[in-house]
Amino acid sequence: MENNYLGQTGIKVSKMCFGALTVGPLQKNLSPKEGGRVIEYAFNKGVNFIDTAEMYESYEHIRQGLKAFNRSDVVIASKSYAYNKQGAEKAVYDALKALNTDYLDVFLMHEQESVHTIRGHYEALETYIRLKEKGVIRAVGLSTHHVAGVEAAIKYDEIEVIHPILNVSGLGIVDGSRDQMYEKIQSFKKKGGGVFSMKPLGGGNLLNRIEDSFDYVLSLDGIDSIALGMQNTLEVDYNVARFNQEPIDGSVRQALKGQRRDLHIADWCTGCGACLKRCHQEALYIEGDKARVKKDLCVLCGYCATVCPDFCIKVV
């Protein structure tokens, strides 16, 4: 598989990054052992880069999946919503312990919307920079669903890596179009930044346009790696073949077309509205005292499930 340097960080990553959100409790809810098998399978296929987050609860899955690999051959990125020194240090050291590692390759401020949210999280960013100086982190940056988030990252020399949403339909970009997002990504890249994009299939919503979706993201210059959520070895096989420009078995192609992910809201939902406040895509609404989903806006991130007091939301 093609490998690229992540900007000027000196970190070399596979063109395909394993998005670990999908194996954890917010989505497929595989056991650490089951999820670890899928991760190990992908890494044996040439992937060397994996993305996770504090809230994904997938550290144990990753630890299980990477047991057979040398730590120096693996690139791990994680992220946190921490906004102060205490929270940032805890997020990093909790990750180190859970992953059984001495360092993290990339650590990001999670879901930054603009220059204002970066300012609000700047104490955490300073903490990550200090931890980088100690060798605990190799590179720092941010993830974002906002064009304004990438635009803000351009203004901060401290931010070395961005993890923006980008796909053929622009699904999930909160404040602009795909072309506007890509234009800002290119500007960040020109200043030497590293870029690994997310959700090329719109969280599964673009599976009916899977060929167009892959053609689009794989044709773009300036994207060092592309994070894809994968739940099983079938998805790994298809994705690796597409990234390697290899023929795809017809049975694999047909089986994937039959897969569909949905946000499921259980009958016991009380309509409290906590999920609506959490959803930056404005994909949720209340009807008949229950939460409902606008499928054309939902990117199946599962973040709404983290604030549901009754545990009634799941991506399945």
C-alpha positions, -999 to +999 in steps of 0.1 A: +000+000+000+011+036-007+027+053+022+031+091+027+047+114+053+021+131+074+031+167+065+064+176+081+060+155+112+084+128+100+057+102+106+051+079+076+015+066+073-003+042+050-027+059+026-056+041+043-061+047+080-082+023+101-110+043+118-115+025+152-149+042+160-168+015+142-155-015+162-163+001+196-194+004+217-207+035+198-212+014+167-207-023+161-198-030+197-175-058+189-157-073+219-120-062+222-110-097+209-133-096+179-124-060+170-087-068+176-090-095+149-103-070+123-076-045+132-048-072+130-062-083+096-060-048+082-025-043+095-014-076+079-029-062+046-005-032+047-023-006+069+000+009+095-021+038+108-051+037+132-073+066+145-093+065+177-104+089+204-109+090+242-147+088+238-147+058+213-137+033+241-117+013+215-083+014+231-085-022+243-096-033+208-065-016+194-042-031+221-055-065+212-051-060+175-016-047+176+000-073+199+017-090+170+033-058+157+064-039+167+053-005+182+077+014+160+059+000+129+025+013+141+011+048+140-016+056+165-037+088+165-061+097+193-081+128+204-099+144+233-124+171+241-102+182+270-099+220+273-075+225+303-042+211+315-057+186+339-081+171+314-055+170+286-029+152+307-054+127+319-066+120+284-031+114+272-019+093+301-051+072+302-045+064+265-009+055+271-019+031+298-048+015+280-028+011+248+003-002+267+026+023+249+051+049+259+040+074+233+013+085+209+022+094+174-006+120+170-029+136+195-057+159+184-082+184+199-115+167+190-141+185+169-128+220+167-152+244+150-133+276+145-107+299+159-130+305+189-130+268+199-092+266+195-089+296+219-112+278+243-090+247+242-057+264+240-046+253+275-050+217+264-031+224+232-002+239+252-003+208+273+000+185+243+029+206+230+047+202+264+041+165+262+055+165+227+087+181+241+089+152+266+085+126+238+051+115+249+034+128+217+051+131+183+026+155+166-004+176+177-034+189+158-072+189+156-101+172+140-130+191+125-163+189+106-160+227+098-144+246+070-138+273+096-119+247+117-094+241+090-092+278+083-083+284+120-057+256+119-039+275+092-034+304+116-017+283+143+018+271+136+015+248+166-011+227+148+009+202+127-019+178+116-056+182+108-083+155+105-111+170+085-143+154+071-143+152+033-164+131+009-178+134-026-212+148-015-199+171+013-220+151+037-213+162+073-195+194+065-213+218+088-205+252+073-197+248+036-193+227+006-168+199-002-149+222-026-146+249+001-133+223+026-108+210+001-096+245-008-088+252+029-072+217+033-049+226+004-039+259+021-031+240+052-011+215+032+009+243+015+022+255+049+036+220+055+008+205+075-002+169+076-037+159+065-057+127+071-093+130+061-123+112+075-157+097+064-151+092+027-183+071+027-202+096+049-204+071+078-219+045+055-245+068+040-227+069+006-224+031+002-249+034-027-222+057-043-192+037-032-173+038-065-178+075-069-169+081-033-136+062-036-128+077-070-132+112-055-111+109-024-084+088-040-080+114-068-072+143-045-037+157-040-026+167-006-044+141+015-017+120+032-041+094+045-078+086+046-095+072+077-121+045+070-143+028+096-143-009+092-163-035+111-153-068+094-127-084+072-149-081+042-148-044+044-110-045+049-106-066+017-127-042-004-111-011+009-075-023+006-082-035-030-096+000-039-067+018-023-042-006-041-061-003-074-065-041-075-094-061-090-123-067-066-139-101-063-176-099-074-189-117-043-171-092-021-186-063-041-221-078-039-219-085-002-208-049+006-237-034-014-260-053+009-246-037+040-263-006+054-258+012+087-285+031+105-289+052+136-314+032+158-333+050+185-350+026+209-387+027+218-380+037+254-366+072+243-382+099+265-375+128+242-352+146+267-334+164+238-299+158+250-290+141+217-303+171+197-279+195+216-250+171+209-256+167+172-237+193+152-252+180+120-288+190+131-299+155+121-321+149+151-355+163+161-383+155+185-416+142+173-443+125+194-421+129+225-393+108+210-361+116+191-361+110+154-333+111+128-331+129+094-312+102+075-300+126+048-281+147+074-269+120+098-232+109+093-236+080+117-208+091+140-227+079+171-216+109+192-253+115+202-253+082+220-226+094+244-251+119+260-282+098+260-291+092+297-311+061+289-287+044+265-312+041+237-292+053+207-269+030+187-254+028+152-262-007+139 
